[in-house]
Amino acid sequence: MRGRPRSGEQEGRRAAVLDAALAEVAERGYAGTTMLAVARRAGASKETLYAWHGNKRGLFAALIRRQAEQADAEITAALEGGLPVREALTGFAASLLRLLLGPASIAINRAAISAPELAEVLLAEGRHTTGRRAAAYLGGLAERGELAVDDPEAAFQLLYGLVIADRQIRVLLGEPPPENVEEIAENAVDRFLVLAAGGPGPARGQGPG
């Protein structure tokens, strides 16, 4: 008789379920995705999915949390790697573009548009978490005199707007994501630094600090 799966095996099974949920929602939309279809795609039982996640909302909340954790890891690496300010912010901006315009994020956002209860989870686990971390970084720069911003949260909103603009909406509507991510990130950060520092932007390849 087979015993309980080892922790590594169970983590793999859980990941497979979330991968299956993402694939289903990308193909069929949130309304067209069923727990049974996800279970079949993942090679799991429907009872297992209900035991792990409770219902479809719980399953997609777990999917959103996984996406947020992956985003948080990338953003943390960009902002806490000890790089010069411009380089760190450019890495952050490029990561943000890739994450928000990538197929997983687009599928999840489309699901959230059709299901308001998911939108609440997405806001709580996604942009709000990212915003807090980025605002804390910008606040630290302000405290050290490297940026002239009084409100780190407003500074993040400004940076976010310069980086993302209407690009996510356009991809959600079917336009392919841009290929020049690094260029977009660099231009957005240079504009942000001009606004935040109140002076000319840094030369390409240089950090302000």
N, C-alpha and C positions, 0 to 999 in steps of 0.2 A: 504493500500500500504506500502510495506516495505521500510524503509529509508536506508541511507548509513550504512554499517557495522561499529560497534564501533572499535576503534583502536586495542584493544586486539583481537577482532575477525578477523580483517583484517591481523594482524600479524600471527595469526594461519593459515589463508588461504595461506598467502605467504610462510610460512614454509612448509605447505603441498605440495605446488607446487614444492619447491626445493627438498623436500624428494622424490617426484615422479620423478623429473628429475634425481636425483641420482640413483634411482632404475632402471629407464629406461636405463640409460647409462651403468650401471653395467651389465644389461642383454643383451643389443643390441649394445653397442658401440655408439660412437658419431654420426657416419654416419647413423646408423639405428634408432636413436631417432628422433621423430617428435614432434612438438609442440602439435599436436592433441592427440598423445598418452599420452604425459605428462598431458595435460588438462583432458583427460578421467580418468587417474589414480588418479589425484588429486581431481576429482569431480568438476572441474572448467570449464569455457568456454574458448575456444581458443582465443576469443576476449579479455578476461581478461588477458591472458598470454601476448598477443601482447601489450596490454595497459601498463602492468607493465614492460615488459622487451624488447619490440621492436622486437626482433627476437631470434632465437635459440642461437646465440652467446651471446646476452645480458643475456639470461636466465642462461647460463652456467657461464658467468662472475659473475653473482649474486651468483651462487652456490659456485664458487671459493672464492668469498669474504666472504661468510658465514663460509666456512671452515677455511679461514685465521683468521677470528675474533675469532673463537673457539680456534684455535691454539695459537693465541696471548694471550688470556685470561689464558690458561694453562701455557704458558711460563712465562708470567708476574708473576703469582702466585708462580712459582718455583724460579724465580730470584729475586723477590722483597719481599720475605717473611721474610727477616732478619735472614736466616739460615746461619750456617757456610759455607764457600766457597765450600768445597767438597760436602757437603750435597745439597747445592743449585744447583751445577753443575750436580750432579747425578740425581736430580729431573728433571732438564732441559733435560738431555740426555734421561732419560726414557720417558718423555713426547714426545720428538722428535721422538723416535722410535715408540711409540704407534700411534702417529699421522701419520707419513709418511708410516708406514707399515699397517695401518688400512684399512678396505675395502673402506671407502669413499675416502681417498687419492689415493689409487690404482686405483679406477674407474676414478677419475678426471685426474690422470696422464696418464692413457691409452687414455682418450679422447683428452688430450693435445698433445700426440704423433701423433695422427691422424689428428689434426687440428692446424696448426702453429699459427693461430690467438689466440687460447686459450692458447698456450704455453707462449705467451707474457704476457697475463693476469696472468697466474699462477706464472711466475717469479716475476712480479711486486707486486702481492698481497701475495705471499707465501714466498718462501725462502728469498727473498730480505728483506721483512719486519721482518721476524724472525732473519735474520742475523744482521740487524741494532740494534735490541734490545739486542741480545746476545753480539754483539761487544761493545755496550755501557756499558754493565755490566762488561765485561772483561777490558775495558779501565778504568773504575772506580777502579777495583782491582789493575791495574798497577799504577794508580796515588797514591794509598794508600800504594804502596810497597808490595802488597800481591802476585803479579805475575810479573815475569820479561819478559814482552812483550813490544816491541816497536810499533807494528802495531796490534791494536785490531781486525781489519777486518781479517788479516792473521791468527790471533790466533783463531778466530771463524772458519775459513775455516779448520784449523788443527783439532779443536775439532769436527766439523761436519764430517770430513773424518774418524776420529777414531770411532765415534759413528755409522754412517750410513754405511760406507765402500761400499760394493757391495750389501748390504742387500735389498735395495729397488728395484734394478734391478732384483734380483733373485725372489722377490715376484711378480714383474710385469710379469716375465716369467712363473709364475705359482707355484713357490715353496711356501709352507706354511710359514707364518711369524714365527720367533723364539718365543719360549715360555719363555726363560730365559732373559727377557728384563732387569730386575734389575741387573742381573749379567753382562750383556753386558755393561750397562750404567756405572756401578762401575768400570769395567776394563778399559773402554775407558777414563773415567775421571782420574783415577789414572795414566794412561800413559800420558795423557795431562798435568797433574800437574807436572810430572817428567820433561817433555820437557819444560814447561813454567817456572818452578822454577829453572831448572838447577841442581837439586839435587834429593835425594831419595824421593819416593812418600810417602804420609801420611799413617799411619797405618789405617787398616780398622776400620771404625766407628768414625774416627777423622776427623776434618776439619783442614785445614792449617791455619785458622785464627779464 
